[in-house]
């Protein structure tokens, strides 16, 4: 029996990513676009797993992106393998693909063949978003991933939540309190279930704050302004252009 490969609509984009913040940003861009977002969340992924997943989806009939952090390059267990680079070289039609640095890989993909790379830099998604906020690139380059996270979080914490946001945060807080109470009445084998529930609730609280930050502090017009300066921003915006 012939199995036909799944094809996406021409007015859609497929993005493989790792990290909740990347997902929130992609959803925000999709809200302001007529292009349908199809995505795969690689929880706890690596540059290797993200690129492989994107390669495996490259024949869907639409643009396919691999969206990952630059600092994977510094983590031996998370780097792109030589075998995957060989496959990528074939996909892009580049016999002598230069493997490093990761942030410059997409520059070799002159015809934007799938998978298209968006490598968040400096270091991480936080570095990319801070560039969207027009923070001086020289100072960002000097910061570690942890410092970039702290810098962005300090900006996010200053955002004003709406009444609806506050109600949602209260509902989530009540759920956490409920799970914490119930943890005292279960066996040690069942505690992990409630710990996972609490972790998920805290993630949802972060989503409320991050989403409000995007709408309040990072309007699309501000992102568009930076596309001429940061190529990764330009690639993301092109992904959602019809």
C-alpha positions in Angstrom: 0.0 0.0 0.0 1.4 3.4 -0.9 1.5 5.8 2.0 1.3 9.4 0.9 3.3 12.0 2.8 1.2 14.6 4.7 1.2 18.0 3.0 0.5 21.2 4.8 -1.4 24.1 3.3 0.7 26.6 1.3 -0.6 29.2 3.8 0.9 27.4 6.7 4.3 27.1 8.4 5.7 24.3 10.5 8.1 25.1 13.3 10.0 22.7 15.6 11.1 24.4 18.8 12.2 23.8 22.4 11.1 26.0 25.3 7.8 27.4 26.4 8.9 31.0 25.7 9.5 30.1 22.1 6.0 28.7 22.0 4.4 31.8 23.5 6.3 34.0 21.0 5.2 31.9 18.0 1.6 31.9 19.1 1.8 35.7 19.4 3.2 36.1 15.9 0.5 33.7 14.6 -2.2 35.8 16.2 -1.2 38.7 14.0 -0.9 36.7 10.8 -3.1 34.9 8.3 -0.6 32.0 8.1 -1.5 28.9 10.1 1.0 27.8 12.7 1.8 24.1 12.9 4.4 23.2 15.5 6.1 20.5 17.4 7.3 21.2 21.0 10.4 19.3 21.8 10.3 19.4 25.6 13.8 19.1 27.1 15.1 18.9 23.5 18.6 19.5 22.1 19.8 21.1 18.9 20.2 17.6 17.6 16.7 16.4 18.3 15.1 19.7 17.1 17.1 19.6 13.8 16.3 16.0 13.2 12.6 16.6 13.8 12.6 19.5 11.4 14.5 17.5 8.7 11.9 14.7 9.1 9.1 17.2 8.4 10.8 19.0 5.6 8.6 17.5 2.8 5.3 18.9 4.1 4.8 21.3 1.3 5.4 24.4 3.4 8.3 26.2 5.0 9.7 24.2 7.9 11.8 25.8 10.6 14.1 24.6 13.4 14.0 27.2 16.2 16.6 26.7 19.0 19.0 28.4 21.3 22.6 29.2 20.3 24.0 27.9 23.7 23.3 24.3 22.7 26.5 24.6 20.8 28.4 24.8 24.1 26.7 21.6 25.5 28.4 18.4 24.2 25.2 16.3 24.8 23.0 18.8 22.9 25.1 19.6 19.8 24.2 18.7 16.3 26.0 15.4 15.3 28.2 15.0 12.3 25.7 12.5 10.9 22.9 15.1 11.1 25.1 17.7 9.5 25.6 15.3 6.6 21.9 15.0 6.2 21.5 18.8 6.5 24.2 19.3 3.9 22.3 17.2 1.5 19.0 18.9 2.2 20.5 22.4 1.6 22.5 21.3 -1.4 25.8 22.4 0.2 28.6 19.8 -0.1 31.0 21.8 2.1 28.7 23.0 4.9 30.6 24.9 7.6 29.3 23.6 10.9 30.1 26.5 13.2 29.1 28.8 14.7 25.4 27.8 14.9 24.1 31.4 14.5 25.8 31.6 11.1 24.5 28.3 9.7 21.4 29.8 8.1 23.6 32.3 6.2 24.8 29.3 4.1 21.2 28.3 3.2 21.0 30.8 0.4 17.8 29.4 -1.1 16.0 29.0 2.2 15.6 25.2 1.8 13.9 23.3 4.5 14.7 23.2 7.3 15.2 26.9 7.8 17.2 27.7 11.0 16.3 30.4 13.5 19.0 30.3 16.2 18.2 32.5 19.1 21.1 34.6 20.1 23.0 35.8 22.0 22.9 32.5 23.8 19.1 32.0 24.1 15.5 33.0 23.4 15.9 35.7 26.1 18.8 37.2 24.1 16.7 37.3 21.0 13.7 38.9 22.7 16.0 41.5 24.3 17.2 42.3 20.8 13.6 42.8 19.8 13.4 45.3 22.6 16.3 47.1 21.0 18.7 46.5 23.9 22.3 47.2 22.9 23.8 44.1 21.4 27.2 44.7 22.8 26.0 44.4 26.4 23.8 41.4 25.6 26.8 39.6 24.1 28.7 40.0 27.4 25.9 38.3 29.4 25.5 34.6 30.2 22.3 32.7 29.5 21.3 33.0 33.2 22.0 36.8 33.2 19.9 37.2 30.1 17.0 35.4 31.8 17.3 37.7 34.8 17.4 40.8 32.6 14.3 39.7 30.7 12.4 38.6 33.8 13.0 42.0 35.4 11.3 43.6 32.5 8.4 41.1 32.5 7.8 41.6 36.2 7.2 45.3 35.6 4.3 44.6 33.3 0.8 45.5 34.5 -1.5 42.5 34.6 -5.1 43.0 33.6 -8.0 42.2 35.9 -8.6 39.1 33.9 -4.9 38.1 34.2 -5.1 38.6 38.0 -8.2 36.4 38.3 -6.5 33.7 36.3 -3.4 33.9 38.5 -5.7 33.6 41.6 -7.4 30.5 40.1 -4.0 28.9 39.4 -2.8 29.8 42.9 -5.8 28.2 44.5 -5.1 25.0 42.5 -1.5 25.0 43.8 -2.8 25.3 47.4 -5.2 22.5 46.8 -2.5 20.2 45.4 -0.2 21.1 48.3 -2.9 20.1 50.8 -3.7 16.9 49.1 0.0 15.9 49.0 -0.1 15.5 52.8 -2.7 12.7 52.5 -1.1 10.5 49.8 1.7 7.9 49.8 5.2 8.7 48.8 4.6 7.0 45.4 1.8 9.4 44.6 3.6 12.6 45.5 5.2 12.9 42.1 1.8 13.2 40.5 1.0 16.3 42.6 4.5 17.8 42.1 3.9 17.5 38.3 0.6 19.3 38.7 2.2 22.1 40.7 4.9 22.4 38.1 2.3 22.7 35.4 0.4 25.4 37.4 3.6 27.4 37.8 4.2 27.1 34.1 0.7 28.5 33.4 1.4 31.4 35.8 4.5 32.2 33.8 2.5 32.0 30.6 0.0 34.6 31.8 2.8 37.0 32.6 4.8 36.3 29.5 1.8 36.7 27.2 0.9 40.0 28.9 4.5 41.2 28.4 4.3 40.4 24.7 1.1 42.3 24.1 2.0 45.2 26.4 5.7 45.7 25.8 6.5 44.1 22.4 3.9 45.2 19.8 4.4 43.8 16.3 5.4 47.2 15.0 8.4 47.2 17.4 9.4 43.7 16.3 9.2 44.7 12.6 11.4 47.7 13.3 14.2 45.4 14.3 14.0 43.0 11.4 16.5 45.0 9.4 19.0 44.7 12.3 18.6 41.1 13.4 18.3 38.4 10.7 16.6 35.9 13.1 13.8 38.4 13.7 13.4 38.9 9.9 13.2 35.1 9.4 10.5 34.7 12.0 8.4 37.5 10.5 8.8 36.0 7.0 7.6 32.7 8.4 4.2 34.3 9.1 3.9 36.4 5.9 1.3 35.1 3.4 
